[in-house]
Amino acid sequence: MERREIVAVGGGDARITWHVGKGARLVLALGHGAGGGIEARDLQAIAAVLPRHGVTVALVEQPWRVAGKKLAPAPKTLDTGWRDLWPMLAKTGLPVVAGGRSAGARVACRTAAELGAAGVLALSFPLHPPGRPEKSRADELLGAGVPTLVVQGGADPFGKPAEFPEGAYELVEVAYGDHGFAVPKRAGIEEARTLRTITDAVTQWTRSLRE
């Protein structure tokens, strides 16, 4: 079952698209990146699969995206919007995992502890700008303060799995995947298999949070 809800937050109206899981015991809230919306292949795949495994998925669109703007605002504004809509995510009374892809993953990491998130799912965490490893954002990831799963493309220019520091988080590599989890044809891996790698990892991890 899918339904949409508009939530007034700092910066405008956000939108939550709920994919309700039957008998759900957990809510997984996922924000989008700075260059796209909830139509991203990984977000859509998770929203299609996880409700069958006892997880309600809430795809969150920040106000700038709902308003049709091209550029995301500053991180502080994104964090404010996420904080403001959190009560709507928590209204079911179920534990809420904060997550997102790219910029959305950074928001989740920065705010998880203060909001009482049950965990963080970081899809394509942008460890650094492409070609600028000295501009590390590892402190955001390491500072999440809750159980964290990173799902990272093996060829992500924003940070390959081998570049990530040791820390109290799990990391699953998506072979040959770029920042959007696209895999070159020469790799011989179908998109369905790539998406299954992602959804299997998230399903297993969220199950461990509920045990």
KERO-186964 format. One record per residue (C-alpha): residue number from 1; residue in three letters; x, y, z. Coordinates in pm, 1 decimal. Layout:
! KERO-186964
- i, aa, east, north, up
- NUM, ala, X, Y, Z
...
//
This chain:
! KERO-186964
- i, aa, east, north, up
- 1, met, 0.0, 0.0, 0.0
- 2, glu, 134.2, 342.2, -96.5
- 3, arg, 16.6, 681.7, 22.4
- 4, arg, 157.0, 1034.6, 19.6
- 5, glu, 160.0, 1293.9, 293.3
- 6, ile, 262.7, 1660.5, 285.0
- 7, val, 445.3, 1789.0, 593.2
- 8, ala, 518.5, 2156.1, 659.5
- 9, val, 880.7, 2194.4, 771.0
- 10, gly, 1140.6, 2466.2, 787.1
- 11, gly, 1201.9, 2568.3, 426.5
- 12, gly, 862.2, 2469.7, 287.0
- 13, asp, 658.4, 2154.6, 235.7
- 14, ala, 820.9, 1813.4, 247.0
- 15, arg, 651.8, 1502.3, 112.7
- 16, ile, 652.4, 1149.0, 253.3
- 17, thr, 557.0, 855.5, 32.4
- 18, trp, 466.2, 564.7, 257.2
- 19, his, 512.1, 203.8, 147.6
- 20, val, 341.5, 27.0, 435.0
- 21, gly, 456.5, -317.8, 538.0
- 22, lys, 199.7, -566.0, 662.1
- 23, gly, 264.6, -631.5, 1029.4
- 24, ala, 560.2, -391.5, 1018.4
- 25, arg, 784.4, -373.0, 1322.1
- 26, leu, 1015.0, -101.1, 1189.7
- 27, val, 1001.9, 216.9, 981.4
- 28, leu, 1285.6, 289.2, 737.6
- 29, ala, 1291.4, 656.8, 636.5
- 30, leu, 1498.5, 736.0, 327.7
- 31, gly, 1596.5, 1077.3, 196.8
- 32, his, 1724.0, 1145.4, -155.2
- 33, gly, 2046.6, 1294.2, -282.4
- 34, ala, 2132.8, 1646.6, -389.0
- 35, gly, 2108.5, 1564.2, -759.2
- 36, gly, 1790.4, 1360.4, -774.2
- 37, gly, 1478.6, 1245.6, -597.4
- 38, ile, 1309.5, 935.3, -465.1
- 39, glu, 1298.4, 786.0, -815.4
- 40, ala, 1657.1, 666.6, -763.6
- 41, arg, 1689.1, 295.7, -847.2
- 42, asp, 1809.5, 192.5, -502.5
- 43, leu, 1538.3, 381.7, -314.4
- 44, gln, 1266.2, 238.7, -536.4
- 45, ala, 1401.1, -114.8, -505.1
- 46, ile, 1411.3, -93.2, -125.4
- 47, ala, 1058.6, 50.3, -115.7
- 48, ala, 935.7, -238.9, -331.2
- 49, val, 1102.7, -518.4, -134.6
- 50, leu, 1130.2, -424.9, 234.6
- 51, pro, 754.8, -401.2, 309.6
- 52, arg, 736.5, -775.1, 240.8
- 53, his, 983.0, -825.4, 525.1
- 54, gly, 808.6, -638.8, 804.3
- 55, val, 946.2, -291.6, 729.9
- 56, thr, 744.0, 15.8, 636.4
- 57, val, 947.7, 236.1, 401.7
- 58, ala, 897.2, 613.0, 403.8
- 59, leu, 1054.1, 791.9, 105.9
- 60, val, 1113.5, 1152.9, 204.1
- 61, glu, 1133.7, 1443.6, -40.3
- 62, gln, 1288.3, 1761.8, 94.6
- 63, pro, 1107.2, 2094.1, 27.2
- 64, trp, 1344.4, 2204.6, -248.0
- 65, arg, 1263.4, 1890.7, -443.3
- 66, val, 887.4, 1917.6, -383.0
- 67, ala, 902.2, 2276.8, -510.2
- 68, gly, 1072.9, 2162.9, -830.4
- 69, lys, 1402.4, 2342.0, -768.1
- 70, lys, 1724.2, 2218.3, -927.7
- 71, leu, 1973.9, 2276.1, -647.7
- 72, ala, 1969.3, 2152.7, -290.5
- 73, pro, 2009.7, 2408.9, -11.7
- 74, ala, 2285.2, 2410.0, 250.5
- 75, pro, 2326.5, 2107.1, 479.8
- 76, lys, 2193.2, 2303.1, 777.1
- 77, thr, 1863.9, 2358.9, 593.2
- 78, leu, 1839.0, 1991.9, 498.5
- 79, asp, 1896.7, 1891.4, 860.9
- 80, thr, 1625.2, 2130.8, 977.5
- 81, gly, 1372.0, 1984.7, 735.3
- 82, trp, 1457.3, 1630.2, 845.0
- 83, arg, 1424.8, 1718.4, 1214.0
- 84, asp, 1090.7, 1889.4, 1156.2
- 85, leu, 934.0, 1593.0, 979.4
- 86, trp, 1071.9, 1330.4, 1219.0
- 87, pro, 758.3, 1334.2, 1441.9
- 88, met, 554.6, 1225.6, 1138.7
- 89, leu, 793.9, 936.1, 1080.9
- 90, ala, 773.3, 833.4, 1446.0
- 91, lys, 396.2, 868.8, 1483.3
- 92, thr, 339.9, 496.3, 1426.2
- 93, gly, 513.7, 424.3, 1754.8
- 94, leu, 758.9, 190.8, 1577.8
- 95, pro, 1137.6, 227.7, 1586.7
- 96, val, 1256.6, 447.9, 1300.3
- 97, val, 1576.5, 391.1, 1105.1
- 98, ala, 1710.3, 709.7, 945.7
- 99, gly, 1860.7, 672.4, 603.0
- 100, gly, 1911.0, 806.1, 258.1
- 101, arg, 2136.3, 816.3, -41.6
- 102, ser, 2433.7, 1050.6, -79.9
- 103, ala, 2337.9, 1388.3, 74.0
- 104, gly, 2040.1, 1216.4, 237.1
- 105, ala, 2278.4, 971.4, 404.5
- 106, arg, 2479.5, 1261.5, 545.2
- 107, val, 2164.5, 1416.2, 690.8
- 108, ala, 2072.4, 1085.7, 853.6
- 109, cys, 2418.6, 1047.7, 1006.8
- 110, arg, 2429.8, 1403.3, 1140.1
- 111, thr, 2091.1, 1385.9, 1311.7
- 112, ala, 2047.4, 1018.8, 1410.8
- 113, ala, 2160.7, 1034.7, 1771.8
- 114, glu, 1965.4, 1345.6, 1866.8
- 115, leu, 1645.7, 1214.4, 1705.4
- 116, gly, 1671.1, 872.7, 1866.2
- 117, ala, 1698.4, 680.0, 1540.4
- 118, ala, 1717.0, 302.3, 1572.2
- 119, gly, 1992.8, 295.4, 1311.3
- 120, val, 2128.3, 460.5, 996.9
- 121, leu, 2125.0, 326.1, 642.4
- 122, ala, 2378.8, 514.2, 431.4
- 123, leu, 2343.9, 446.3, 59.1
- 124, ser, 2632.2, 580.0, -151.4
- 125, phe, 2775.7, 780.3, 136.7
- 126, pro, 2974.8, 1068.6, -19.7
- 127, leu, 3294.8, 1019.8, 179.0
- 128, his, 3460.7, 1302.0, -14.3
- 129, pro, 3404.8, 1507.6, -330.7
- 130, pro, 3531.4, 1328.5, -643.6
- 131, gly, 3907.0, 1361.2, -667.3
- 132, arg, 3930.5, 1535.1, -329.8
- 133, pro, 4000.7, 1264.3, -70.1
- 134, glu, 4147.6, 1524.9, 163.7
- 135, lys, 3796.1, 1670.5, 204.4
- 136, ser, 3679.4, 1373.4, 409.5
- 137, arg, 3333.4, 1354.2, 566.0
- 138, ala, 3421.7, 1045.2, 767.4
- 139, asp, 3348.6, 1230.2, 1091.6
- 140, glu, 2978.9, 1245.5, 998.9
- 141, leu, 2962.5, 871.8, 940.1
- 142, leu, 3167.4, 779.5, 1244.9
- 143, gly, 2966.1, 1017.8, 1459.8
- 144, ala, 2625.1, 867.6, 1382.6
- 145, gly, 2620.0, 699.1, 1721.9
- 146, val, 2373.7, 423.7, 1625.3
- 147, pro, 2397.5, 92.5, 1433.6
- 148, thr, 2492.4, 187.2, 1079.1
- 149, leu, 2499.0, 9.5, 744.0
- 150, val, 2684.0, 160.6, 448.3
- 151, val, 2603.8, 26.1, 101.0
- 152, gln, 2869.8, 154.9, -136.8
- 153, gly, 2946.1, 109.2, -504.2
- 154, gly, 3283.9, -47.5, -574.8
- 155, ala, 3362.6, 228.3, -827.0
- 156, asp, 3198.2, 522.5, -648.1
- 157, pro, 3405.2, 837.8, -720.1
- 158, phe, 3273.7, 987.7, -395.4
- 159, gly, 3452.0, 713.9, -200.8
- 160, lys, 3533.6, 353.9, -284.0
- 161, pro, 3484.1, 94.3, -9.6
- 162, ala, 3860.1, 58.0, 45.5
- 163, glu, 3882.6, 428.9, 128.1
- 164, phe, 3646.8, 408.0, 424.3
- 165, pro, 3807.4, 421.5, 769.4
- 166, glu, 3765.3, 153.2, 1029.8
- 167, gly, 3471.1, 215.2, 1256.6
- 168, ala, 3162.6, 79.4, 1428.7
- 169, tyr, 2956.1, 28.3, 1115.4
- 170, glu, 2893.8, -240.3, 855.2
- 171, leu, 2981.0, -190.8, 489.1
- 172, val, 2847.8, -385.4, 190.9
- 173, glu, 3012.6, -334.8, -146.8
- 174, val, 2809.1, -329.6, -467.7
- 175, ala, 3051.2, -466.0, -726.3
- 176, tyr, 3148.2, -216.0, -999.1
- 177, gly, 2870.8, 23.8, -893.0
- 178, asp, 2910.5, 398.3, -939.0
- 179, his, 2752.0, 664.0, -715.9
- 180, gly, 2406.9, 575.6, -849.8
- 181, phe, 2480.0, 200.0, -837.8
- 182, ala, 2496.0, 182.9, -1217.2
- 183, val, 2727.8, -94.9, -1336.2
- 184, pro, 2908.2, -85.3, -1673.5
- 185, lys, 2789.9, -341.9, -1928.6
- 186, arg, 3139.4, -485.7, -1959.0
- 187, ala, 3106.7, -611.6, -1599.1
- 188, gly, 2841.2, -857.6, -1714.1
- 189, ile, 2617.2, -794.9, -1413.0
- 190, glu, 2247.5, -728.6, -1475.1
- 191, glu, 2082.9, -439.9, -1293.0
- 192, ala, 1839.8, -679.7, -1125.4
- 193, arg, 2131.4, -860.6, -964.2
- 194, thr, 2285.2, -534.2, -846.0
- 195, leu, 1957.8, -422.9, -691.1
- 196, arg, 1915.5, -762.1, -527.6
- 197, thr, 2256.7, -720.2, -365.0
- 198, ile, 2131.6, -393.3, -215.1
- 199, thr, 1790.5, -514.7, -102.9
- 200, asp, 1928.0, -840.5, 39.9
- 201, ala, 2182.2, -648.1, 246.9
- 202, val, 1922.2, -403.0, 377.1
- 203, thr, 1671.1, -679.0, 450.1
- 204, gln, 1924.4, -878.1, 651.7
- 205, trp, 2047.3, -572.3, 841.3
- 206, thr, 1700.8, -444.1, 933.0
- 207, arg, 1609.9, -794.2, 1049.2
- 208, ser, 1906.5, -785.7, 1286.9
- 209, leu, 1778.9, -459.2, 1433.7
- 210, arg, 1442.1, -616.3, 1512.5
- 211, glu, 1582.8, -927.5, 1679.0
//
